[in-house]
Amino acid sequence: MFPYYLSIGMTYELYWQGPAELVRAYREAEKMRNDTRNAEMWLQGMYIYEALCDAAPIFRDFVKKGTKPRPYPSRQYDLHPKKKRTDARTEEKKKMERGIRFMQQQVARASAKKQEVKKE
């Protein structure tokens, strides 16, 4: 195990003479670095994949004259999903409010018809 901890940056003194909890912290830090690196590589793969898909129409056989690739995205991928959840909640709230207004209009129409029937 000692060579592994040396490879992730822990010194000889820290490994043998330091507190035991430090070994766990180094291991968790290495896992976090690996997870971050993996996410970065995945994101880069997504950008490459999208770029190839955007350019693919012009590389097909028997393409119609004048075919153009799709434009490159105007902005990067959103890496903060909390914003999307907030947008989704806002959209859901607007949808709910429209439904409430619709139901209020239906009730108003029904009561107006009921008033007309009573007058007759």
mmCIF file of the C-alpha atoms, coordinates in Angstrom:
data_MODEL
# 
_entry.id   MODEL 
# 
loop_
_atom_site.group_PDB 
_atom_site.id 
_atom_site.type_symbol 
_atom_site.label_atom_id 
_atom_site.label_alt_id 
_atom_site.label_comp_id 
_atom_site.label_asym_id 
_atom_site.label_entity_id 
_atom_site.label_seq_id 
_atom_site.pdbx_PDB_ins_code 
_atom_site.Cartn_x 
_atom_site.Cartn_y 
_atom_site.Cartn_z 
_atom_site.occupancy 
_atom_site.B_iso_or_equiv 
_atom_site.pdbx_formal_charge 
_atom_site.auth_seq_id 
_atom_site.auth_comp_id 
_atom_site.auth_asym_id 
_atom_site.auth_atom_id 
_atom_site.pdbx_PDB_model_num 
ATOM 1   C CA . MET A 1 1   ? 0.000   0.000  0.000   1.00 0.00 ? 1   MET A CA 1 
ATOM 2   C CA . PHE A 1 2   ? 2.871   2.384  0.692   1.00 0.00 ? 2   PHE A CA 1 
ATOM 3   C CA . PRO A 1 3   ? 3.787   2.848  -3.020  1.00 0.00 ? 3   PRO A CA 1 
ATOM 4   C CA . TYR A 1 4   ? 0.182   3.784  -3.782  1.00 0.00 ? 4   TYR A CA 1 
ATOM 5   C CA . TYR A 1 5   ? 0.190   6.564  -1.197  1.00 0.00 ? 5   TYR A CA 1 
ATOM 6   C CA . LEU A 1 6   ? 3.571   7.784  -2.441  1.00 0.00 ? 6   LEU A CA 1 
ATOM 7   C CA . SER A 1 7   ? 2.104   7.975  -5.944  1.00 0.00 ? 7   SER A CA 1 
ATOM 8   C CA . ILE A 1 8   ? -0.776  10.181 -4.797  1.00 0.00 ? 8   ILE A CA 1 
ATOM 9   C CA . GLY A 1 9   ? 1.540   12.653 -3.067  1.00 0.00 ? 9   GLY A CA 1 
ATOM 10  C CA . MET A 1 10  ? 1.849   11.441 0.517   1.00 0.00 ? 10  MET A CA 1 
ATOM 11  C CA . THR A 1 11  ? 5.375   11.668 1.943   1.00 0.00 ? 11  THR A CA 1 
ATOM 12  C CA . TYR A 1 12  ? 7.269   8.915  3.736   1.00 0.00 ? 12  TYR A CA 1 
ATOM 13  C CA . GLU A 1 13  ? 7.053   10.782 7.057   1.00 0.00 ? 13  GLU A CA 1 
ATOM 14  C CA . LEU A 1 14  ? 3.313   11.416 6.766   1.00 0.00 ? 14  LEU A CA 1 
ATOM 15  C CA . TYR A 1 15  ? 2.605   7.779  5.898   1.00 0.00 ? 15  TYR A CA 1 
ATOM 16  C CA . TRP A 1 16  ? 4.660   6.214  8.692   1.00 0.00 ? 16  TRP A CA 1 
ATOM 17  C CA . GLN A 1 17  ? 4.632   8.870  11.390  1.00 0.00 ? 17  GLN A CA 1 
ATOM 18  C CA . GLY A 1 18  ? 1.571   10.992 10.649  1.00 0.00 ? 18  GLY A CA 1 
ATOM 19  C CA . PRO A 1 19  ? -1.944  10.508 11.982  1.00 0.00 ? 19  PRO A CA 1 
ATOM 20  C CA . ALA A 1 20  ? -3.825  7.487  10.624  1.00 0.00 ? 20  ALA A CA 1 
ATOM 21  C CA . GLU A 1 21  ? -6.779  9.657  9.528   1.00 0.00 ? 21  GLU A CA 1 
ATOM 22  C CA . LEU A 1 22  ? -4.486  11.412 7.071   1.00 0.00 ? 22  LEU A CA 1 
ATOM 23  C CA . VAL A 1 23  ? -4.200  8.235  4.990   1.00 0.00 ? 23  VAL A CA 1 
ATOM 24  C CA . ARG A 1 24  ? -7.972  8.163  4.575   1.00 0.00 ? 24  ARG A CA 1 
ATOM 25  C CA . ALA A 1 25  ? -8.012  11.858 3.625   1.00 0.00 ? 25  ALA A CA 1 
ATOM 26  C CA . TYR A 1 26  ? -5.357  11.332 0.932   1.00 0.00 ? 26  TYR A CA 1 
ATOM 27  C CA . ARG A 1 27  ? -7.322  8.358  -0.443  1.00 0.00 ? 27  ARG A CA 1 
ATOM 28  C CA . GLU A 1 28  ? -10.562 10.376 -0.568  1.00 0.00 ? 28  GLU A CA 1 
ATOM 29  C CA . ALA A 1 29  ? -8.772  13.330 -2.179  1.00 0.00 ? 29  ALA A CA 1 
ATOM 30  C CA . GLU A 1 30  ? -7.385  11.016 -4.864  1.00 0.00 ? 30  GLU A CA 1 
ATOM 31  C CA . LYS A 1 31  ? -10.874 9.630  -5.485  1.00 0.00 ? 31  LYS A CA 1 
ATOM 32  C CA . MET A 1 32  ? -12.218 13.180 -5.845  1.00 0.00 ? 32  MET A CA 1 
ATOM 33  C CA . ARG A 1 33  ? -9.442  14.086 -8.315  1.00 0.00 ? 33  ARG A CA 1 
ATOM 34  C CA . ASN A 1 34  ? -10.205 10.946 -10.329 1.00 0.00 ? 34  ASN A CA 1 
ATOM 35  C CA . ASP A 1 35  ? -13.926 11.713 -10.370 1.00 0.00 ? 35  ASP A CA 1 
ATOM 36  C CA . THR A 1 36  ? -13.254 15.285 -11.509 1.00 0.00 ? 36  THR A CA 1 
ATOM 37  C CA . ARG A 1 37  ? -10.897 14.115 -14.245 1.00 0.00 ? 37  ARG A CA 1 
ATOM 38  C CA . ASN A 1 38  ? -13.431 11.518 -15.392 1.00 0.00 ? 38  ASN A CA 1 
ATOM 39  C CA . ALA A 1 39  ? -16.162 14.170 -15.606 1.00 0.00 ? 39  ALA A CA 1 
ATOM 40  C CA . GLU A 1 40  ? -13.866 16.473 -17.593 1.00 0.00 ? 40  GLU A CA 1 
ATOM 41  C CA . MET A 1 41  ? -13.016 13.713 -20.072 1.00 0.00 ? 41  MET A CA 1 
ATOM 42  C CA . TRP A 1 42  ? -16.696 12.781 -20.425 1.00 0.00 ? 42  TRP A CA 1 
ATOM 43  C CA . LEU A 1 43  ? -17.605 16.417 -21.112 1.00 0.00 ? 43  LEU A CA 1 
ATOM 44  C CA . GLN A 1 44  ? -14.854 16.697 -23.712 1.00 0.00 ? 44  GLN A CA 1 
ATOM 45  C CA . GLY A 1 45  ? -16.178 13.536 -25.353 1.00 0.00 ? 45  GLY A CA 1 
ATOM 46  C CA . MET A 1 46  ? -19.655 15.066 -25.486 1.00 0.00 ? 46  MET A CA 1 
ATOM 47  C CA . TYR A 1 47  ? -18.317 18.185 -27.205 1.00 0.00 ? 47  TYR A CA 1 
ATOM 48  C CA . ILE A 1 48  ? -16.432 16.067 -29.757 1.00 0.00 ? 48  ILE A CA 1 
ATOM 49  C CA . TYR A 1 49  ? -19.474 13.847 -30.327 1.00 0.00 ? 49  TYR A CA 1 
ATOM 50  C CA . GLU A 1 50  ? -21.744 16.845 -30.867 1.00 0.00 ? 50  GLU A CA 1 
ATOM 51  C CA . ALA A 1 51  ? -19.239 18.458 -33.242 1.00 0.00 ? 51  ALA A CA 1 
ATOM 52  C CA . LEU A 1 52  ? -19.052 15.263 -35.306 1.00 0.00 ? 52  LEU A CA 1 
ATOM 53  C CA . CYS A 1 53  ? -22.840 14.939 -35.382 1.00 0.00 ? 53  CYS A CA 1 
ATOM 54  C CA . ASP A 1 54  ? -23.152 18.563 -36.495 1.00 0.00 ? 54  ASP A CA 1 
ATOM 55  C CA . ALA A 1 55  ? -20.673 18.047 -39.326 1.00 0.00 ? 55  ALA A CA 1 
ATOM 56  C CA . ALA A 1 56  ? -21.941 14.581 -40.349 1.00 0.00 ? 56  ALA A CA 1 
ATOM 57  C CA . PRO A 1 57  ? -24.532 15.716 -42.924 1.00 0.00 ? 57  PRO A CA 1 
ATOM 58  C CA . ILE A 1 58  ? -21.838 16.994 -45.296 1.00 0.00 ? 58  ILE A CA 1 
ATOM 59  C CA . PHE A 1 59  ? -19.804 13.782 -45.123 1.00 0.00 ? 59  PHE A CA 1 
ATOM 60  C CA . ARG A 1 60  ? -22.565 11.414 -46.268 1.00 0.00 ? 60  ARG A CA 1 
ATOM 61  C CA . ASP A 1 61  ? -22.623 9.909  -49.737 1.00 0.00 ? 61  ASP A CA 1 
ATOM 62  C CA . PHE A 1 62  ? -25.170 11.283 -52.186 1.00 0.00 ? 62  PHE A CA 1 
ATOM 63  C CA . VAL A 1 63  ? -25.619 14.524 -50.275 1.00 0.00 ? 63  VAL A CA 1 
ATOM 64  C CA . LYS A 1 64  ? -27.732 17.131 -51.980 1.00 0.00 ? 64  LYS A CA 1 
ATOM 65  C CA . LYS A 1 65  ? -25.863 20.089 -53.309 1.00 0.00 ? 65  LYS A CA 1 
ATOM 66  C CA . GLY A 1 66  ? -25.863 22.981 -50.881 1.00 0.00 ? 66  GLY A CA 1 
ATOM 67  C CA . THR A 1 67  ? -26.119 20.846 -47.728 1.00 0.00 ? 67  THR A CA 1 
ATOM 68  C CA . LYS A 1 68  ? -24.446 22.602 -44.846 1.00 0.00 ? 68  LYS A CA 1 
ATOM 69  C CA . PRO A 1 69  ? -23.361 21.374 -41.432 1.00 0.00 ? 69  PRO A CA 1 
ATOM 70  C CA . ARG A 1 70  ? -25.405 22.400 -38.435 1.00 0.00 ? 70  ARG A CA 1 
ATOM 71  C CA . PRO A 1 71  ? -23.958 25.444 -36.673 1.00 0.00 ? 71  PRO A CA 1 
ATOM 72  C CA . TYR A 1 72  ? -21.741 24.967 -33.659 1.00 0.00 ? 72  TYR A CA 1 
ATOM 73  C CA . PRO A 1 73  ? -23.634 25.609 -30.402 1.00 0.00 ? 73  PRO A CA 1 
ATOM 74  C CA . SER A 1 74  ? -23.651 29.230 -29.359 1.00 0.00 ? 74  SER A CA 1 
ATOM 75  C CA . ARG A 1 75  ? -22.961 28.448 -25.701 1.00 0.00 ? 75  ARG A CA 1 
ATOM 76  C CA . GLN A 1 76  ? -21.406 25.720 -23.603 1.00 0.00 ? 76  GLN A CA 1 
ATOM 77  C CA . TYR A 1 77  ? -23.164 22.933 -21.731 1.00 0.00 ? 77  TYR A CA 1 
ATOM 78  C CA . ASP A 1 78  ? -24.714 24.005 -18.458 1.00 0.00 ? 78  ASP A CA 1 
ATOM 79  C CA . LEU A 1 79  ? -22.750 22.399 -15.645 1.00 0.00 ? 79  LEU A CA 1 
ATOM 80  C CA . HIS A 1 80  ? -25.031 23.671 -12.889 1.00 0.00 ? 80  HIS A CA 1 
ATOM 81  C CA . PRO A 1 81  ? -28.203 21.560 -12.896 1.00 0.00 ? 81  PRO A CA 1 
ATOM 82  C CA . LYS A 1 82  ? -29.678 23.553 -9.989  1.00 0.00 ? 82  LYS A CA 1 
ATOM 83  C CA . LYS A 1 83  ? -30.428 26.363 -12.423 1.00 0.00 ? 83  LYS A CA 1 
ATOM 84  C CA . LYS A 1 84  ? -32.334 23.946 -14.642 1.00 0.00 ? 84  LYS A CA 1 
ATOM 85  C CA . ARG A 1 85  ? -34.360 22.687 -11.686 1.00 0.00 ? 85  ARG A CA 1 
ATOM 86  C CA . THR A 1 86  ? -35.244 26.262 -10.799 1.00 0.00 ? 86  THR A CA 1 
ATOM 87  C CA . ASP A 1 87  ? -36.278 26.915 -14.402 1.00 0.00 ? 87  ASP A CA 1 
ATOM 88  C CA . ALA A 1 88  ? -38.335 23.728 -14.405 1.00 0.00 ? 88  ALA A CA 1 
ATOM 89  C CA . ARG A 1 89  ? -40.016 24.731 -11.159 1.00 0.00 ? 89  ARG A CA 1 
ATOM 90  C CA . THR A 1 90  ? -40.768 28.186 -12.535 1.00 0.00 ? 90  THR A CA 1 
ATOM 91  C CA . GLU A 1 91  ? -42.228 26.658 -15.693 1.00 0.00 ? 91  GLU A CA 1 
ATOM 92  C CA . GLU A 1 92  ? -44.282 24.220 -13.625 1.00 0.00 ? 92  GLU A CA 1 
ATOM 93  C CA . LYS A 1 93  ? -45.562 27.078 -11.468 1.00 0.00 ? 93  LYS A CA 1 
ATOM 94  C CA . LYS A 1 94  ? -46.608 29.066 -14.562 1.00 0.00 ? 94  LYS A CA 1 
ATOM 95  C CA . LYS A 1 95  ? -48.385 26.010 -15.926 1.00 0.00 ? 95  LYS A CA 1 
ATOM 96  C CA . MET A 1 96  ? -50.217 25.559 -12.639 1.00 0.00 ? 96  MET A CA 1 
ATOM 97  C CA . GLU A 1 97  ? -51.275 29.220 -12.597 1.00 0.00 ? 97  GLU A CA 1 
ATOM 98  C CA . ARG A 1 98  ? -52.627 28.925 -16.155 1.00 0.00 ? 98  ARG A CA 1 
ATOM 99  C CA . GLY A 1 99  ? -54.634 25.885 -15.069 1.00 0.00 ? 99  GLY A CA 1 
ATOM 100 C CA . ILE A 1 100 ? -56.044 27.760 -12.083 1.00 0.00 ? 100 ILE A CA 1 
ATOM 101 C CA . ARG A 1 101 ? -57.047 30.728 -14.270 1.00 0.00 ? 101 ARG A CA 1 
ATOM 102 C CA . PHE A 1 102 ? -58.709 28.352 -16.739 1.00 0.00 ? 102 PHE A CA 1 
ATOM 103 C CA . MET A 1 103 ? -60.688 26.673 -13.972 1.00 0.00 ? 103 MET A CA 1 
ATOM 104 C CA . GLN A 1 104 ? -61.725 30.057 -12.550 1.00 0.00 ? 104 GLN A CA 1 
ATOM 105 C CA . GLN A 1 105 ? -62.971 31.096 -15.994 1.00 0.00 ? 105 GLN A CA 1 
ATOM 106 C CA . GLN A 1 106 ? -64.936 27.851 -16.301 1.00 0.00 ? 106 GLN A CA 1 
ATOM 107 C CA . VAL A 1 107 ? -66.536 28.417 -12.896 1.00 0.00 ? 107 VAL A CA 1 
ATOM 108 C CA . ALA A 1 108 ? -67.387 32.014 -13.833 1.00 0.00 ? 108 ALA A CA 1 
ATOM 109 C CA . ARG A 1 109 ? -69.013 30.869 -17.095 1.00 0.00 ? 109 ARG A CA 1 
ATOM 110 C CA . ALA A 1 110 ? -70.964 28.147 -15.348 1.00 0.00 ? 110 ALA A CA 1 
ATOM 111 C CA . SER A 1 111 ? -72.259 30.518 -12.667 1.00 0.00 ? 111 SER A CA 1 
ATOM 112 C CA . ALA A 1 112 ? -73.167 33.092 -15.349 1.00 0.00 ? 112 ALA A CA 1 
ATOM 113 C CA . LYS A 1 113 ? -75.202 30.439 -17.211 1.00 0.00 ? 113 LYS A CA 1 
ATOM 114 C CA . LYS A 1 114 ? -76.845 29.437 -13.960 1.00 0.00 ? 114 LYS A CA 1 
ATOM 115 C CA . GLN A 1 115 ? -77.821 33.085 -13.352 1.00 0.00 ? 115 GLN A CA 1 
ATOM 116 C CA . GLU A 1 116 ? -79.301 33.307 -16.854 1.00 0.00 ? 116 GLU A CA 1 
ATOM 117 C CA . VAL A 1 117 ? -81.358 30.165 -16.313 1.00 0.00 ? 117 VAL A CA 1 
ATOM 118 C CA . LYS A 1 118 ? -82.716 31.488 -13.007 1.00 0.00 ? 118 LYS A CA 1 
ATOM 119 C CA . LYS A 1 119 ? -83.753 34.792 -14.664 1.00 0.00 ? 119 LYS A CA 1 
ATOM 120 C CA . GLU A 1 120 ? -85.784 32.991 -17.293 1.00 0.00 ? 120 GLU A CA 1 
# 
